[in-house]
Amino acid sequence: MTALIDLELPDSELARLAALHEYQLLDEPADDELEAVVRVAAMVADVPQATLNLIDANRQCQLTAIGFEPGEQPRSESMCDVHFLAGETIQIPDASKNPLYANNPYVDGRMGSVRFYASTSLITPSGYVLGTLCVFEEHRVRTLTERQMARLADLGEIVVGLFERRRQARLADDLTARAERAHKFIDTMLETVEVGIAAADETGRMTVLNRTARRWAGVEGDQTTPLEEMRRHFRLHRPDGSRLGPGEGPLAQAMRGEPIDHAEMIIETAADERITVIATGRGLYADSGERIGAVVALTDVTQDRIYQRRLEQAHAEVAQREEQLQAAVIELERSNDELEGFAAAVSHDLVRPLAGAHGYLDLLDEEYSDQMDARAAKWVGGALRAVERMQQLVQALLSYARAGHAPCQPGEVDLNGVVDQVTADLRTLIQDAGAEVTVQGSLPIITGDKTLLRQLLQNLVDNAIKYRHPDRAPRVRISCSVEPDGWHLTVTDNGIGIPVEHRDRIFDMFAQVDPNSRKGHGIGLSTCLRIVERHNGAIQLDDSPTGGTVVKLTLPLG
């Protein structure tokens, strides 16, 4: 008999039940690992029957069993309920002679004739008892050795470890989903708000440059430019027109730990426009206090300043309207304060999903990988993959933004050359999937933006391979014909297809036919639609005769 576990329940039965339900195991089928543990328990005890029990307020739920069909029983009829809260590994050689068990219906013949019974309590790391791993045999009186009892206790700990792993995986999935939703929200907000946002890491390399800031700088999605090089894009001046020197810009000041509050300056944009902005900036710090970068929010107040000057002029010329003009100035200043406060709030939490998750996980993986067991390594790997998925989402959103805002420069485009470039870019994906990308006939030379058309075909071929049918290798065929209404460029695949009921919304931002597949972000077809519309064309989906999808693009003849 093993020694008693020195266990004092840290809370009431209500707390134990809350812990049990938090694991979300009741009424769920057991996985193969749990079934294997129960089989091993029966083998260790050399008995024909074993079961894994969870005990809630009113019943005993058998997750899996050996030697009989698992089910559930009232807690009042459970043999395990007698001792399981004590946290012991016990055995009863002859239950019919034990006063605690003799009148149990599974012992006295009403529902069974159990004689030998042994169990070990399932105790969580927090000290809550969830149930038991028990072994028993009818009609036979016997006793387990100390070694057998010790192995039964070990198997109970393994069961709890499997429970805990499942719980941690579920929590990790929940955290990942919440992080992805937060990241999508932040990224969409950054690309929507008419406030320039710029952030850099501790090395001075840009990590965030939102749509408004990129438009002012005349750059397209490059968020890795060193701060020194950004000065030639952002030409900053003081309100009196004098040029700010090296190290005098708001982001450089914030990088030195100098807070920027409501600093007014003038930006000379890439389009040679001069706009007046209000800058708010802060250094970004890790929980340890280490500076990990800086962020600046720039609010365009050009029109506000123009309007304010006009109000001041009107006040000087028309003294009798002074009260109305003063009220307008106060309202204008209140509006500016709200905008600046909003920008500061955005900048405060901006770096968390970018610097925190990625930096610390990389550091953990690189410096402590040889000290982690397999389970810890798996958790770290899963978290890193989640961060990488967020980074992929950022890239997809940037591609979407470029497709909508990059200058469209039409010219002659050889579609054969574009297809060659696309297959070269996707060579690894094509080889890994065993895919075949073919061209039907010879593709023509059409009029369009070569970069955007390359992005368009690459997205379509990538989707065709990514959403392949599990029973066949991907086959993608590209063809083009001339019709009275324009060029008809067609991409046909043999993948899983897109149901008719989803085709009206599949081009919406973040729309996915099967979000649970986690194969994409629902941005690729939205980007394709943007590119086609910028060429004054049309895109539609149809079924492929051989299974899969046909994407039909109509582009103007010239």
C-alpha positions as CSV (number, residue, x, y, z in Angstrom):
1,M,0.0,0.0,0.0
2,T,1.4,3.4,-0.9
3,A,1.7,6.2,1.6
4,L,-1.1,8.7,2.0
5,I,-0.7,11.9,0.1
6,D,-0.5,14.9,2.4
7,L,-3.3,16.8,0.7
8,E,-5.5,19.5,2.2
9,L,-8.1,20.7,-0.3
10,P,-7.4,24.5,-0.8
11,D,-11.1,25.3,-1.2
12,S,-14.7,23.9,-0.9
13,E,-16.4,21.3,-3.0
14,L,-17.7,24.1,-5.1
15,A,-14.1,25.1,-5.9
16,R,-13.3,21.5,-6.8
17,L,-16.3,21.3,-9.2
18,A,-15.2,24.6,-10.8
19,A,-11.8,23.1,-11.4
20,L,-13.3,19.9,-12.8
21,H,-15.5,21.8,-15.3
22,E,-12.6,24.1,-16.3
23,Y,-10.9,21.1,-17.8
24,Q,-13.9,20.6,-20.1
25,L,-13.6,16.8,-20.0
26,L,-17.0,15.7,-18.8
27,D,-19.2,14.0,-21.5
28,E,-16.2,14.3,-24.0
29,P,-14.8,11.1,-25.6
30,A,-11.4,10.0,-24.4
31,D,-8.5,10.3,-26.8
32,D,-6.2,7.4,-27.7
33,E,-3.6,8.3,-25.1
34,L,-6.1,8.1,-22.2
35,E,-7.4,4.8,-23.5
36,A,-3.8,3.5,-23.6
37,V,-3.2,4.5,-20.0
38,V,-6.3,2.6,-18.9
39,R,-5.2,-0.5,-20.8
40,V,-1.8,-0.3,-19.1
41,A,-3.4,0.1,-15.7
42,A,-5.4,-3.1,-16.3
43,M,-2.2,-4.9,-17.4
44,V,-0.2,-3.6,-14.4
45,A,-2.9,-4.8,-12.0
46,D,-3.4,-8.0,-14.0
47,V,-7.2,-7.5,-13.9
48,P,-9.8,-7.6,-16.6
49,Q,-11.5,-4.3,-15.8
50,A,-10.2,-0.8,-15.5
51,T,-11.8,2.7,-15.9
52,L,-11.1,6.4,-15.8
53,N,-13.6,8.2,-13.7
54,L,-14.5,11.9,-13.3
55,I,-16.8,12.7,-10.4
56,D,-19.0,15.8,-10.4
57,A,-21.6,17.0,-7.9
58,N,-24.2,14.2,-8.7
59,R,-22.6,11.6,-11.0
60,Q,-19.6,9.5,-11.9
61,C,-18.6,9.8,-15.6
62,Q,-16.5,7.0,-17.0
63,L,-14.4,8.6,-19.8
64,T,-13.1,5.2,-21.0
65,A,-13.0,1.7,-19.7
66,I,-11.4,-1.7,-20.3
67,G,-13.5,-4.9,-20.0
68,F,-16.9,-3.2,-20.1
69,E,-18.8,-0.4,-21.8
70,P,-18.2,3.0,-20.1
71,G,-21.1,5.1,-19.0
72,E,-22.2,7.1,-16.0
73,Q,-23.7,6.3,-12.6
74,P,-25.1,8.3,-9.7
75,R,-22.4,9.5,-7.4
76,S,-24.1,7.8,-4.5
77,E,-23.5,4.4,-6.2
78,S,-19.9,5.0,-7.0
79,M,-17.3,2.9,-5.3
80,C,-14.6,5.6,-6.1
81,D,-16.6,8.3,-4.2
82,V,-15.8,6.6,-0.9
83,H,-12.1,7.5,-0.8
84,F,-11.2,9.7,-3.9
85,L,-11.3,13.1,-2.1
86,A,-8.6,11.8,0.3
87,G,-6.1,11.8,-2.5
88,E,-4.9,8.2,-1.8
89,T,-3.8,5.2,-3.9
90,I,-5.8,2.4,-2.2
91,Q,-6.7,-1.2,-2.7
92,I,-9.5,-3.3,-1.2
93,P,-8.7,-7.0,-1.5
94,D,-12.3,-8.1,-0.8
95,A,-14.9,-5.4,-1.0
96,S,-17.7,-7.7,0.3
97,K,-15.9,-7.8,3.7
98,N,-15.2,-4.0,3.9
99,P,-18.0,-2.2,5.7
100,L,-17.5,0.9,3.5
101,Y,-18.1,-1.1,0.3
102,A,-20.1,-4.2,1.3
103,N,-23.5,-2.5,0.7
104,N,-22.6,-0.9,-2.7
105,P,-24.8,-2.2,-5.5
106,Y,-21.7,-3.1,-7.6
107,V,-20.5,-5.3,-4.7
108,D,-23.7,-6.9,-3.1
109,G,-24.9,-8.5,-6.4
110,R,-27.6,-5.9,-7.4
111,M,-25.4,-4.6,-10.2
112,G,-22.2,-6.6,-9.9
113,S,-20.1,-8.7,-7.6
114,V,-16.8,-6.8,-7.4
115,R,-14.4,-8.2,-4.9
116,F,-11.0,-6.8,-5.7
117,Y,-10.9,-3.0,-6.1
118,A,-7.9,-0.5,-6.3
119,S,-7.8,3.2,-7.3
120,T,-5.6,6.3,-7.4
121,S,-6.9,9.8,-7.1
122,L,-6.4,12.2,-10.0
123,I,-5.0,15.4,-8.4
124,T,-4.4,18.6,-10.4
125,P,-1.3,20.7,-10.0
126,S,-3.5,23.1,-8.0
127,G,-4.5,20.3,-5.6
128,Y,-8.1,19.6,-6.8
129,V,-9.2,16.0,-7.0
130,L,-11.0,15.3,-10.3
131,G,-11.8,11.6,-10.0
132,T,-9.9,8.3,-10.1
133,L,-8.1,5.8,-12.2
134,C,-9.4,2.5,-10.9
135,V,-9.0,-1.3,-11.5
136,F,-11.2,-4.1,-10.3
137,E,-12.3,-7.7,-10.7
138,E,-15.5,-9.5,-9.9
139,H,-15.6,-12.7,-7.8
140,R,-11.9,-12.8,-7.2
141,V,-10.1,-11.7,-3.9
142,R,-6.5,-10.6,-4.4
143,T,-3.8,-8.1,-3.3
144,L,-1.5,-5.9,-5.4
145,T,2.2,-5.6,-4.6
146,E,3.8,-2.4,-3.5
147,R,5.4,-2.1,-6.9
148,Q,2.0,-2.5,-8.7
149,M,0.4,0.1,-6.5
150,A,3.3,2.5,-7.2
151,R,2.9,2.0,-10.9
152,L,-0.9,2.6,-10.6
153,A,-0.1,5.9,-8.8
154,D,2.3,6.8,-11.6
155,L,-0.3,6.2,-14.2
156,G,-2.7,8.5,-12.3
157,E,-0.1,11.2,-12.6
158,I,0.2,10.6,-16.3
159,V,-3.5,10.9,-16.7
160,V,-3.5,14.3,-15.0
161,G,-0.6,15.4,-17.1
162,L,-2.6,14.5,-20.2
163,F,-5.6,16.4,-18.8
164,E,-3.3,19.4,-18.1
165,R,-1.8,19.3,-21.6
166,R,-5.2,19.3,-23.2
167,R,-6.3,22.3,-21.0
168,Q,-3.1,24.2,-21.8
169,A,-3.5,23.6,-25.5
170,R,-7.1,24.9,-25.4
171,L,-6.0,28.0,-23.4
172,A,-3.2,28.6,-25.9
173,D,-5.6,28.3,-28.8
174,D,-7.9,30.8,-27.1
175,L,-5.1,33.2,-26.5
176,T,-3.9,32.9,-30.1
177,A,-7.4,33.5,-31.4
178,R,-7.8,36.6,-29.2
179,A,-4.3,37.8,-30.2
180,E,-5.2,37.4,-33.9
181,R,-8.4,39.3,-33.5
182,A,-6.6,42.1,-31.6
183,H,-3.9,42.2,-34.2
184,K,-6.5,42.4,-37.1
185,F,-8.3,45.1,-35.2
186,I,-5.2,47.2,-34.6
187,D,-3.9,46.7,-38.1
188,T,-7.2,47.6,-39.7
189,M,-7.5,50.6,-37.5
190,L,-4.0,51.8,-38.3
191,E,-4.7,51.5,-42.0
192,T,-8.0,53.4,-41.6
193,V,-7.3,56.2,-39.2
194,E,-6.2,59.5,-40.8
195,V,-3.3,59.9,-38.4
196,G,0.3,59.1,-39.3
197,I,1.7,56.4,-37.1
198,A,5.4,55.5,-37.1
199,A,7.3,53.1,-34.8
200,A,10.8,51.8,-34.6
201,D,12.6,49.1,-32.6
202,E,15.5,49.6,-30.2
203,T,17.9,49.4,-33.2
204,G,16.2,52.3,-35.0
205,R,14.7,50.1,-37.7
206,M,11.1,51.0,-38.6
207,T,8.5,48.4,-37.5
208,V,5.3,50.2,-38.3
209,L,4.5,52.8,-40.9
210,N,0.7,53.1,-41.5
211,R,-1.1,54.1,-44.7
212,T,-1.2,57.8,-43.8
213,A,2.5,57.9,-42.9
214,R,3.5,56.0,-46.1
215,R,1.5,58.4,-48.2
216,W,3.3,61.4,-46.8
217,A,6.7,59.7,-47.2
218,G,6.0,58.3,-50.7
219,V,7.0,54.8,-49.7
220,E,5.0,51.6,-50.4
221,G,4.8,49.2,-47.4
222,D,8.5,49.3,-46.5
223,Q,8.5,49.1,-42.7
224,T,12.1,47.9,-42.3
225,T,13.9,51.1,-43.4
226,P,16.4,52.4,-40.8
227,L,15.4,55.6,-39.1
228,E,18.4,57.4,-40.7
229,E,17.2,56.6,-44.2
230,M,13.6,57.7,-43.4
231,R,14.8,61.3,-43.0
232,R,15.0,61.7,-46.7
233,H,11.4,60.7,-47.0
234,F,10.1,62.7,-44.0
235,R,11.4,66.3,-44.5
236,L,10.5,67.9,-41.2
237,H,10.5,71.7,-40.5
238,R,9.7,73.8,-37.5
239,P,6.6,76.0,-37.6
240,D,8.8,78.9,-38.7
241,G,10.0,76.9,-41.7
242,S,13.5,76.0,-40.5
243,R,14.6,72.4,-41.2
244,L,15.0,70.0,-38.3
245,G,18.5,68.5,-38.1
246,P,19.6,64.9,-37.4
247,G,18.3,63.7,-34.1
248,E,15.7,66.5,-33.8
249,G,12.7,64.6,-35.2
250,P,10.0,63.4,-32.9
251,L,10.8,59.7,-33.4
252,A,14.5,60.2,-32.7
253,Q,13.6,62.2,-29.5
254,A,11.2,59.4,-28.4
255,M,14.0,56.8,-29.0
256,R,16.2,58.8,-26.5
257,G,13.4,58.6,-24.0
258,E,12.2,62.2,-24.4
259,P,8.4,62.4,-24.4
260,I,6.8,64.4,-27.2
261,D,3.6,66.2,-26.3
262,H,1.6,68.3,-28.8
263,A,4.7,69.4,-30.8
264,E,3.7,71.3,-33.9
265,M,5.8,71.0,-37.0
266,I,5.6,71.0,-40.8
267,I,6.1,67.9,-43.1
268,E,7.2,68.4,-46.6
269,T,5.6,65.4,-48.3
270,A,6.8,63.3,-51.2
271,A,4.3,65.2,-53.3
272,D,5.9,68.5,-52.3
273,E,2.9,69.4,-50.2
274,R,3.5,71.2,-46.9
275,I,1.2,70.0,-44.1
276,T,1.1,71.0,-40.5
277,V,1.0,68.2,-37.9
278,I,0.8,67.8,-34.2
279,A,3.3,65.1,-32.9
280,T,2.9,63.0,-29.8
281,G,5.6,60.4,-29.1
282,R,6.7,58.0,-26.4
283,G,9.4,55.5,-25.8
284,L,8.3,51.8,-25.7
285,Y,9.4,49.7,-22.8
286,A,9.3,46.0,-21.9
287,D,7.9,44.9,-18.5
288,S,11.5,44.7,-17.3
289,G,11.9,48.4,-18.0
290,E,14.2,47.9,-21.0
291,R,13.5,50.4,-23.8
292,I,12.4,48.4,-26.9
293,G,11.6,51.2,-29.3
294,A,9.5,54.2,-29.7
295,V,6.3,55.3,-31.4
296,V,5.0,58.7,-32.8
297,A,1.5,59.8,-33.8
298,L,1.2,62.7,-36.3
299,T,-2.1,64.4,-36.6
300,D,-2.7,66.5,-39.7
301,V,-4.1,69.8,-38.5
302,T,-3.4,71.7,-41.7
303,Q,-7.0,72.5,-42.4
304,D,-7.6,73.2,-38.8
305,R,-4.8,75.7,-38.7
306,I,-6.1,77.3,-42.0
307,Y,-9.6,77.5,-40.5
308,Q,-8.2,78.9,-37.3
309,R,-6.4,81.7,-39.1
310,R,-9.5,82.5,-41.0
311,L,-11.4,82.8,-37.8
312,E,-8.8,85.1,-36.3
313,Q,-8.9,87.3,-39.4
314,A,-12.7,87.4,-39.3
315,H,-12.6,88.3,-35.7
316,A,-10.2,91.2,-36.4
317,E,-12.4,92.4,-39.3
318,V,-15.8,91.8,-37.7
319,A,-15.6,92.6,-34.0
320,Q,-19.3,92.0,-33.4
321,R,-18.9,88.3,-34.2
322,E,-16.2,87.8,-31.5
323,E,-18.4,85.6,-29.3
324,Q,-19.3,83.2,-32.2
325,L,-15.7,83.0,-33.4
326,Q,-14.4,82.3,-29.9
327,A,-16.9,79.4,-29.5
328,A,-15.7,78.0,-32.8
329,V,-12.0,78.1,-31.7
330,I,-12.8,76.4,-28.4
331,E,-14.7,73.6,-30.2
332,L,-11.8,73.2,-32.7
333,E,-9.2,72.9,-29.9
334,R,-11.4,70.3,-28.1
335,S,-11.6,68.3,-31.4
336,N,-7.8,68.5,-31.7
337,D,-7.3,67.3,-28.2
338,E,-9.6,64.3,-28.8
339,L,-7.7,63.4,-32.0
340,E,-4.4,63.6,-30.2
341,G,-5.6,61.6,-27.3
342,F,-6.8,58.9,-29.6
343,A,-3.5,58.8,-31.4
344,A,-1.6,58.5,-28.1
345,A,-3.9,55.7,-27.0
346,V,-3.2,53.8,-30.3
347,S,0.6,54.3,-29.9
348,H,0.6,53.1,-26.2
349,D,-0.4,49.5,-27.0
350,L,0.9,49.3,-30.5
351,V,4.2,47.4,-29.9
352,R,2.7,44.6,-27.6
353,P,1.7,42.1,-30.3
354,L,4.8,42.9,-32.3
355,A,7.8,43.2,-29.9
356,G,6.5,41.3,-26.9
357,A,5.4,38.0,-28.4
358,H,8.0,37.7,-31.1
359,G,11.0,38.9,-29.2
360,Y,10.6,36.9,-26.0
361,L,9.6,33.7,-27.7
362,D,12.6,33.9,-30.1
363,L,14.8,34.5,-27.1
364,L,13.3,31.6,-25.2
365,D,13.6,29.3,-28.2
366,E,17.2,30.3,-29.0
367,E,18.7,30.3,-25.5
368,Y,16.8,27.7,-23.6
369,S,15.9,25.1,-26.3
370,D,18.4,22.6,-24.9
371,Q,16.8,23.0,-21.4
372,M,13.2,22.4,-22.4
373,D,11.4,19.1,-22.4
374,A,9.4,18.0,-25.4
375,R,6.2,19.4,-24.1
376,A,7.6,22.8,-23.4
377,A,9.3,22.9,-26.8
378,K,6.0,22.0,-28.4
379,W,4.3,24.9,-26.6
380,V,7.0,27.4,-27.6
381,G,6.8,26.1,-31.2
382,G,3.1,26.6,-31.3
383,A,3.3,30.1,-29.9
384,L,6.0,31.0,-32.5
385,R,3.9,29.6,-35.3
386,A,1.0,31.8,-34.0
387,V,3.2,34.9,-34.1
388,E,4.4,34.0,-37.6
389,R,0.8,33.7,-38.7
390,M,0.2,37.2,-37.4
391,Q,3.2,38.4,-39.4
392,Q,1.9,36.7,-42.5
393,L,-1.4,38.5,-41.9
394,V,0.4,41.8,-41.7
395,Q,2.1,41.1,-45.0
396,A,-1.2,40.1,-46.6
397,L,-2.8,43.3,-45.4
398,L,0.1,45.3,-46.8
399,S,-0.3,43.6,-50.1
400,Y,-4.0,44.5,-50.0
401,A,-3.1,48.1,-49.3
402,R,-0.5,48.2,-52.1
403,A,-3.1,46.8,-54.5
404,G,-5.5,49.6,-53.7
405,H,-3.1,52.6,-53.3
406,A,0.0,51.9,-55.5
407,P,0.1,54.0,-58.7
408,C,-1.3,52.0,-61.6
409,Q,1.1,52.3,-64.5
410,P,-0.4,50.6,-67.6
411,G,1.8,49.3,-70.3
412,E,2.4,46.3,-72.5
413,V,2.4,43.1,-70.4
414,D,3.5,39.7,-71.8
415,L,1.4,37.3,-69.8
416,N,3.7,34.4,-70.7
417,G,6.5,36.2,-68.9
418,V,4.3,37.0,-66.0
419,V,3.3,33.3,-65.6
420,D,7.0,32.3,-65.7
421,Q,7.7,34.8,-62.9
422,V,4.8,33.6,-60.8
423,T,5.8,29.9,-61.1
424,A,9.3,30.9,-60.2
425,D,8.1,32.7,-57.1
426,L,5.9,29.8,-56.1
427,R,8.4,27.1,-57.0
428,T,8.8,25.8,-53.4
429,L,5.0,25.6,-52.9
430,I,4.4,23.9,-56.3
431,Q,7.1,21.3,-55.6
432,D,6.0,20.6,-52.1
433,A,2.4,20.1,-53.2
434,G,3.3,18.0,-56.3
435,A,1.3,20.6,-58.3
436,E,1.3,21.2,-62.0
437,V,0.8,24.7,-63.5
438,T,0.2,24.7,-67.3
439,V,-0.6,27.3,-69.9
440,Q,-3.1,26.5,-72.6
441,G,-1.7,27.7,-75.9
442,S,0.3,30.9,-76.0
443,L,-0.8,33.9,-73.8
444,P,-1.1,37.3,-75.4
445,I,0.5,40.7,-74.7
446,I,-2.2,42.9,-73.0
447,T,-2.3,46.4,-71.6
448,G,-2.1,46.7,-67.8
449,D,0.2,47.2,-64.8
450,K,2.8,44.5,-64.9
451,T,3.4,44.5,-61.1
452,L,-0.3,44.3,-60.2
453,L,-1.1,41.7,-62.8
454,R,1.8,39.5,-61.5
455,Q,0.4,39.9,-58.0
456,L,-3.1,39.0,-59.3
457,L,-2.0,35.7,-61.0
458,Q,0.3,34.8,-58.1
459,N,-2.6,35.1,-55.6
460,L,-4.9,33.0,-57.9
461,V,-2.3,30.2,-58.4
462,D,-1.3,30.3,-54.7
463,N,-5.0,29.9,-53.8
464,A,-5.5,27.1,-56.3
465,I,-2.7,25.1,-54.7
466,K,-3.4,26.0,-51.1
467,Y,-7.0,24.9,-51.3
468,R,-6.3,21.7,-53.1
469,H,-8.5,18.6,-52.9
470,P,-7.1,16.0,-50.5
471,D,-7.6,13.1,-52.9
472,R,-5.6,14.5,-55.9
473,A,-2.5,16.5,-56.8
474,P,-3.2,20.2,-57.7
475,R,-3.6,20.9,-61.4
476,V,-3.8,24.6,-62.5
477,R,-4.5,25.6,-66.1
478,I,-4.1,29.2,-67.3
479,S,-5.7,30.3,-70.6
480,C,-6.6,33.6,-72.3
481,S,-8.9,34.5,-75.3
482,V,-10.0,37.7,-76.9
483,E,-13.7,38.5,-76.9
484,P,-15.7,41.5,-78.0
485,D,-15.9,42.8,-74.4
486,G,-12.1,42.3,-73.7
487,W,-9.5,39.8,-72.8
488,H,-10.9,36.7,-71.0
489,L,-8.1,35.4,-68.7
490,T,-9.1,32.1,-67.0
491,V,-7.4,30.2,-64.1
492,T,-8.9,26.7,-63.6
493,D,-8.0,24.3,-60.8
494,N,-9.1,20.9,-59.5
495,G,-9.3,21.8,-55.8
496,I,-12.1,21.8,-53.3
497,G,-14.1,24.5,-55.0
498,I,-16.1,27.3,-53.6
499,P,-19.8,26.6,-52.8
500,V,-22.3,28.8,-54.7
501,E,-23.7,30.2,-51.5
502,H,-20.3,31.7,-50.6
503,R,-19.4,33.3,-53.9
504,D,-21.1,36.6,-53.3
505,R,-19.1,37.3,-50.2
506,I,-15.8,35.5,-50.9
507,F,-14.3,38.8,-52.3
508,D,-15.1,40.6,-49.0
509,M,-12.2,41.5,-46.7
510,F,-11.4,38.5,-44.3
511,A,-14.1,36.3,-45.9
512,Q,-13.3,32.6,-45.8
513,V,-15.3,29.5,-46.8
514,D,-13.8,27.4,-44.0
515,P,-12.2,29.6,-41.3
516,N,-11.3,26.5,-39.3
517,S,-8.9,25.3,-42.0
518,R,-6.5,28.1,-41.1
519,K,-5.1,28.1,-44.6
520,G,-5.3,31.8,-45.2
521,H,-6.6,35.1,-43.9
522,G,-9.4,35.9,-46.3
523,I,-7.4,38.7,-48.0
524,G,-6.1,37.1,-51.2
525,L,-9.3,37.3,-53.3
526,S,-10.1,40.8,-51.9
527,T,-6.7,41.9,-53.3
528,C,-7.5,40.2,-56.6
529,L,-10.8,42.2,-56.8
530,R,-9.0,45.4,-56.1
531,I,-6.4,44.8,-58.9
532,V,-9.1,43.9,-61.4
533,E,-11.2,46.9,-60.6
534,R,-8.2,49.2,-60.9
535,H,-7.9,47.8,-64.5
536,N,-11.6,48.5,-65.1
537,G,-12.2,44.8,-65.4
538,A,-14.4,42.2,-63.8
539,I,-13.9,38.9,-61.9
540,Q,-16.3,36.0,-61.4
541,L,-16.2,32.4,-60.1
542,D,-17.6,29.2,-61.6
543,D,-17.4,25.5,-61.2
544,S,-14.7,23.5,-63.0
545,P,-16.1,20.6,-65.1
546,T,-13.4,18.3,-63.5
547,G,-14.1,19.6,-59.9
548,G,-12.6,22.7,-58.5
549,T,-13.0,26.4,-59.4
550,V,-12.8,28.5,-62.5
551,V,-11.8,32.1,-62.0
552,K,-12.7,34.2,-65.0
553,L,-11.1,37.6,-65.4
554,T,-12.3,40.2,-68.0
555,L,-9.8,42.9,-68.8
556,P,-10.1,45.8,-71.3
557,L,-8.5,45.4,-74.7
558,G,-6.5,48.5,-74.5
